Structure formats: structure tokens, C-alpha cells
Amino acid sequence: MTPEQKQALQEHIQAIAKILYEDTSKEKLINLAGIEEAVRSQMQKHVMPEVGVFLSKRLQEQPQDTNDISKVSLESYQ
């Protein structure tokens, strides 16, 4: 990851964290166990499904190779 990508990622993480914080019951944020539970719940509910959809779409956009073994692999195998 480039320094620019790390910086962009950090900025996006902070923005996501702010939104999720505003959507979390403050009673859950009084101790580490509550914070951990709230973070896990929010990530599973909102963030991870979107990342999964994004990656799934990217996979579908890639050209599908019908051969599992390349010609180079076959030549060296034989």
C-alpha cells in the first residue's frame, strides 16, 4: 500500500468511525467490552457486507479463464 493509499484509507476509516459512533447507543460505549461489541456489530451490519459486495462485483468483472492450468505449466509438467 502506498503512503497515499494509507492516508486515504485512514481518512475514510475516521469518517466511517464518526458515522458509526453517532449511530451507536452511548450506553454501549462506557467500557471496553461494550465498545468491542458495538464495533463488531456495526462492522458486521454495515461495513463488511458492502466490502463483500464490492469484491464480488470485482470478481465478476474479471475475465474468467476456462483452464485451470496454463500452457506453461503443462509444458513443464510433461
C-alpha angles and dihedrals in degrees: 000000000000121000088250091053091048090052093048091047091051091050092050092047091053091050092049091047091053092051093046091046091055089051095050126092107250089221088069092055099064098095140019094260091054092046091050091049092047093048093048092047095047093046093049093045101044116008109037097050090054092048089049092051091048093051092045091053090048090052091051091050093056117094108256116233112217094201121074093197122050123227090249090056091048093049093051091044094054 
